[in-house]
Amino acid sequence: MIIDISNPETLKMCAVCISETSGGQLALLIIVASLTLVGLLNRSWKKNFKKEAKSSS
């Protein structure tokens, strides 16, 4: 597929498609990274801090 550079309307549409795609990928990356971080923190909390609470009481 060849993009007609002389047509400004085509360039606008192409820019919108590129920005929407990269925005969606960025949002997905942030969601996956935050869920991974929450999972790791949960595992760390259960492993380290729950034992200290039981042993101190």
N, C-alpha and C positions, 0 to 999 in steps of 0.2 A: 504494500500500500504506500503510495506516494502522497505526502502532504503538500498541498499548494501553499507556498509561503507568501505569495502575492495577495492572497485573500485573508484580510484581518479577522474575519468572522471565524474562519477555520482555526486560526491560532488561538482565539479566545476559548473555543470549545476544547481544544487540546490542553490548554493550561488548566481549565476547570477539571478535566478528567485526571490529569496528573496530580493536581492538588488534592482531589477527593481520595484518590487511591493512596497517596502517601499519608494523608491524614487518618484514613482508616487503618492502615498498617501501624501507624504510630499509636493510635488508640488501643489496638489489639496488643501491641508490645507492652504498653503500660499496664493493661489489665492482667496479662499473663505474668509480668514481673511482680506486680503487687500481690497476686494470689500466691506466687511462689514464696515471696517474702513472708506473708502471713502464715503459710504452712511451716516454714522453717522456724519462725518465732514460736509458733504453737508447739512444735516438737521440742524446741529448746526449753520452753516454759514447763512442759510436762516432765522432761527429763531432769532438769536441774532444780527448779524452784519448788516443785511439789514435794520432792523428797525432803528438802530443808524444812518445809512447813510441818511435815509429819514427824520428823525427828526432834524438833524443838518443843513440841507439845506433849 
